[in-house]
Amino acid sequence: MGEADENPERSRENAELFAEKRWLKILAGYRQPRAGRSAFELAVTVVPFALFWAAAWAAVHYSFWPGLILVLPAAAFLLRLFMIQHDCGHGSFFAHRRVDDWVGRTIGILTLTPYDYWRRAHAEHHASAGNLDERGVGDIETLTIAEYNALSRWGRLGYRLYRHPIVMFGIGPAWLFLFKQRLPFGMMRSGALPWISTMATNLAIAVVAALLIWAVGIVPFLLVHLPTVLLAGAAGVWLFYVQHQFEETHWSKEPDWQFQHAALHGASHYDLPPVLRWITGNIGIHHVHHLSSRVPYYRLPEVLRDHPELADLGRITLMESLRCVKLVLWDERTKRLVSFREAARLATAR
């Protein structure tokens, strides 16, 4: 008898791994960006952002306070700018490293995100997503049930507070974009580049803010720009959360962890309505993005169109994603994310 007959489970795993390696070759055909399309995507994002920002300021200037609602579309286009910055970080927007880097650095002034520092941290996230042995850089802290139970009482309280929606999607984005990214936390000893990136971005932010304050006044500037940044930041954190924190995501330890499998099964297909897909730069097609990060965001729908079998992998809808907030601990036995309540029930049952 052959080895496959003796071990059908191993045979199945090998078949899955082969299939995933095939996807890498298939996706290579979508990695080439189109310079004209990239320039168009940038223009139709920057111009509306500037117009909505200016319109919101005009509403404040003329005391038309209902007009402050315009910070919502301004925040949406700022979020889309971040998605372009994200593609630049992967070298997939113009496919010209220098052009991508300088576009990304410029957008980073608006998104309050030091580009080169963020790019390095994000690359580590892509290289280790779903690896229980490589947590901690560029991702949301996720503990196993055993790790959580091993914490002190204060440690468990701290993790519960960190995972609370008010902290995760309210206080957290404010802390991240307004304060944490002003210093290269996590890379303080990683050479000069993270420091140069953060300090240069901080200086550029200060200059742009000073010019806008001089032009429009400090109160209108804060009334318009602060909520725009915070709303865009909260939406960005939510997207990043849902893309990896869903029930049937994938976590494993070495040597079981495999990049291709973790990419396809550890990232979700967040199937959003068309308008939200456009605003978020198709980042919801996250499993494909993780498998081949050099595919430009505007070509990700082509992948699903040509290979619809990928659409059902890790698919969650907008309504289904709301239930992901309560999933906070990884159960190594059932291989899924569970809530605090379910973790306690499982502990009692065992």
C-alpha positions in Angstrom: 0.0 0.0 0.0 1.2 3.6 -0.7 1.9 6.2 1.9 -1.2 8.2 0.8 -3.4 5.1 1.5 -1.8 4.6 4.9 -2.2 8.2 5.9 -5.3 9.8 4.2 -5.0 12.9 6.4 -1.5 13.6 5.3 -2.5 13.0 1.7 -5.3 15.6 2.1 -3.0 18.1 3.6 -0.5 17.6 0.8 -3.2 18.1 -1.8 -4.3 21.4 -0.1 -0.7 22.6 0.0 -0.2 21.8 -3.7 -3.4 23.6 -4.6 -2.3 26.7 -2.6 1.1 26.7 -4.4 -0.8 26.7 -7.7 -2.6 29.8 -6.6 0.7 31.6 -6.2 1.5 31.0 -9.9 -2.0 32.0 -11.0 -2.0 35.3 -9.0 1.4 36.2 -10.5 -0.6 37.1 -13.7 -2.4 39.9 -11.8 0.6 41.6 -10.2 1.3 44.1 -12.9 -0.3 47.5 -12.2 -1.5 49.9 -14.9 0.1 53.3 -14.5 -2.8 55.2 -16.0 -5.3 53.4 -13.7 -3.1 54.0 -10.7 -2.9 57.7 -11.4 -6.6 57.9 -11.9 -7.3 56.1 -8.6 -5.0 58.6 -6.8 -6.7 61.6 -8.5 -10.3 60.4 -7.7 -9.3 60.0 -4.1 -7.2 63.1 -3.4 -9.5 65.6 -5.1 -12.8 64.5 -3.4 -11.0 64.4 0.0 -9.7 68.0 -0.5 -13.2 69.2 -1.6 -15.1 67.6 1.3 -12.5 68.9 3.8 -12.8 72.4 2.3 -16.6 72.2 2.3 -16.6 71.1 6.0 -14.4 74.1 6.8 -16.7 76.4 4.9 -19.6 75.1 7.0 -17.7 76.0 10.2 -16.6 79.4 8.8 -20.2 80.4 7.9 -21.6 78.8 11.1 -23.6 76.2 9.2 -23.0 73.6 11.8 -25.1 70.8 10.0 -22.4 71.0 7.3 -20.0 69.3 9.6 -21.6 66.1 8.5 -19.2 66.5 5.5 -16.4 65.2 7.7 -17.9 61.7 7.1 -17.2 61.6 3.4 -13.9 63.4 4.0 -13.0 60.6 6.4 -14.1 58.0 3.9 -11.7 59.4 1.3 -8.9 59.7 3.8 -9.4 56.0 4.5 -9.2 55.4 0.8 -6.0 57.4 0.7 -4.6 55.1 3.4 -5.4 52.1 1.2 -3.4 53.7 -1.6 -0.6 54.2 0.9 -0.9 50.5 1.8 -0.5 49.4 -1.8 2.5 51.7 -2.1 4.0 50.0 0.9 3.8 46.7 -1.0 5.2 48.2 -4.1 2.1 47.3 -6.0 0.6 50.7 -6.9 2.9 52.0 -9.6 5.4 49.0 -9.4 8.2 51.6 -9.3 9.8 51.5 -5.9 10.8 55.1 -5.7 7.5 56.5 -7.0 5.5 54.2 -4.7 7.7 55.2 -1.7 7.3 59.0 -2.3 3.6 58.7 -2.9 3.3 56.7 0.2 5.3 59.1 2.3 3.3 62.1 1.1 0.0 60.4 1.9 1.4 59.4 5.3 1.4 63.1 6.2 -2.4 63.2 5.7 -3.0 59.8 7.4 -0.5 60.6 10.3 1.3 57.4 9.5 5.1 57.4 9.1 5.4 55.4 5.9 8.7 53.7 6.1 8.2 52.7 9.8 4.7 51.4 9.0 5.9 49.6 5.9 8.5 47.6 7.8 6.0 46.6 10.6 3.4 45.7 8.0 5.8 43.5 6.1 6.4 41.6 9.4 2.7 41.2 9.8 2.4 39.7 6.3 5.3 37.4 6.9 4.0 35.9 10.1 0.2 36.3 10.1 -1.5 33.4 11.8 1.8 32.2 13.4 1.3 31.7 17.1 5.1 31.8 17.5 5.5 35.2 15.8 2.8 37.4 17.3 3.3 41.0 18.4 4.4 43.2 15.4 1.8 44.9 13.2 -1.2 42.8 14.4 -3.9 42.8 17.0 -2.9 41.0 20.2 -4.6 37.6 20.3 -4.2 35.1 23.2 -5.0 31.4 23.3 -7.4 30.2 26.0 -4.4 28.6 27.9 -2.4 31.9 27.8 -5.3 33.9 29.0 -6.0 31.5 31.9 -2.3 31.7 32.9 -2.5 35.4 33.3 -2.8 37.1 36.7 -6.1 38.6 37.6 -4.9 42.0 36.6 -3.4 40.6 33.4 -6.8 39.1 32.4 -8.5 42.5 33.3 -6.0 44.3 31.0 -6.7 41.9 28.1 -10.4 42.3 28.6 -10.1 46.1 28.5 -7.8 46.0 25.4 -10.4 43.8 23.7 -13.4 46.0 24.7 -15.0 47.7 21.6 -14.8 51.1 23.1 -11.0 50.7 23.6 -10.4 48.8 20.4 -12.4 51.1 18.0 -12.5 54.3 20.0 -9.6 55.0 22.3 -7.3 52.7 20.3 -7.4 54.5 17.0 -6.9 57.9 18.7 -3.9 56.5 20.6 -2.4 54.9 17.5 -2.7 57.7 15.0 -2.3 60.7 17.3 0.3 59.5 19.7 1.8 56.0 19.2 3.0 56.6 15.6 4.9 59.7 16.6 7.7 57.4 17.8 8.9 54.1 16.3 7.5 51.9 19.0 8.6 48.3 18.5 11.5 49.4 16.3 13.4 51.7 18.7 16.6 49.7 18.2 16.1 48.8 14.5 18.4 51.3 13.0 18.0 54.8 11.7 15.2 54.3 9.2 12.2 54.0 11.6 13.4 57.1 13.4 14.0 59.1 10.2 10.5 58.0 9.0 8.7 59.0 12.1 10.6 62.3 12.8 10.4 63.4 9.2 6.6 62.6 9.1 6.1 64.4 12.4 7.9 67.5 11.0 5.9 67.5 7.8 2.6 67.1 9.8 3.6 70.0 11.9 4.4 72.2 8.9 1.1 71.3 7.1 -0.9 71.7 10.2 0.7 75.1 10.9 -0.1 76.3 7.4 -3.7 75.2 7.6 -4.1 76.7 11.0 -2.7 80.0 9.7 -5.1 79.8 6.7 -8.3 78.8 8.4 -7.8 79.2 12.2 -7.0 76.7 14.9 -10.6 76.0 16.0 -12.0 75.3 12.5 -8.9 73.2 11.8 -9.5 71.0 14.9 -13.2 70.9 14.3 -12.7 69.5 10.8 -9.5 67.6 10.8 -9.6 65.9 14.2 -12.9 64.1 13.6 -11.9 63.3 10.0 -8.7 61.6 11.2 -10.4 59.8 14.1 -13.3 58.5 12.0 -11.0 57.3 9.3 -8.7 55.7 11.9 -11.6 53.9 13.6 -12.8 52.5 10.2 -9.3 51.4 9.4 -8.8 49.6 12.7 -12.2 47.9 12.2 -11.3 46.7 8.8 -8.0 45.3 10.0 -9.7 43.6 12.9 -12.4 41.9 10.8 -9.8 40.8 8.3 -8.2 38.5 10.8 -10.5 38.2 13.8 -13.2 35.9 12.6 -14.4 32.6 13.9 -12.8 30.3 11.3 -9.5 32.1 10.9 -6.2 30.3 11.1 -3.6 30.2 13.8 -0.9 27.5 14.2 2.6 27.0 15.5 5.8 25.9 13.8 6.3 23.6 12.0 2.6 23.3 11.1 2.4 27.0 10.1 2.6 27.4 6.3 2.5 30.8 4.7 0.1 29.9 1.8 -2.4 28.1 4.1 -2.3 31.0 6.7 -2.8 33.5 3.9 -5.8 31.8 2.4 -7.5 30.7 5.6 -6.3 33.2 8.2 -7.6 36.3 6.3 -11.2 36.9 5.5 -13.1 37.8 2.4 -15.0 40.7 3.8 -17.8 40.8 1.3 -18.9 44.5 1.5 -21.6 46.4 -0.6 -20.1 47.9 -3.8 -19.8 51.4 -2.5 -17.9 50.3 0.6 -15.7 48.0 -1.5 -14.7 51.0 -3.6 -14.1 53.3 -0.6 -12.0 50.6 1.1 -9.9 49.8 -1.9 -11.1 46.2 -2.1 -9.2 45.5 1.1 -12.0 43.1 2.0 -10.6 40.6 -0.5 -7.9 40.1 2.1 -7.1 36.5 1.7 -6.1 37.0 -1.9 -4.1 40.1 -0.8 -2.2 38.1 1.8 -1.4 35.4 -0.6 0.0 37.8 -3.2 0.4 41.3 -1.8 1.8 42.6 -5.1 -1.6 42.5 -6.8 -2.9 46.1 -7.0 -6.1 46.6 -5.1 -8.1 47.5 -8.2 -7.2 44.2 -9.7 -8.3 42.0 -6.8 -11.9 41.9 -8.1 -10.5 40.5 -11.3 -9.1 37.6 -9.3 -12.5 36.7 -7.9 -14.2 37.2 -11.3 -11.8 34.8 -13.0 -11.6 32.3 -10.0 -14.9 32.4 -8.2 -13.9 29.4 -6.1 -11.9 31.9 -4.0 -14.9 34.0 -3.1 -16.3 31.6 -0.5 -13.0 31.2 1.4 -13.4 33.0 4.8 -16.4 34.9 3.5 -18.2 37.1 5.9 -20.9 39.7 5.2 -21.3 43.1 6.8 -23.9 41.9 9.2 -21.9 38.8 10.1 -18.9 40.9 10.8 -20.6 42.6 13.7 -20.5 39.3 15.6 -16.7 39.1 15.3 -16.3 41.7 18.1 -17.0 39.2 20.8 -14.4 36.7 19.5 -11.3 37.3 21.6 -9.5 34.0 22.4 -8.0 31.2 20.2 -9.1 27.7 21.1 -6.2 25.5 20.1 -8.4 22.4 20.4 -11.3 23.4 18.1 -9.1 25.7 16.0 -11.4 28.7 16.1 -11.8 32.1 17.8 -14.2 32.1 20.8 -15.7 34.6 23.2 -14.8 34.9 26.8 -18.1 33.3 27.7 -17.6 30.3 25.4 -14.0 29.9 26.7 -15.3 29.6 30.2 -18.0 27.1 29.1 -15.4 25.0 27.3 -13.1 25.0 30.4 -16.0 23.8 32.5 -16.9 21.1 30.0 -13.4 19.8 29.9 
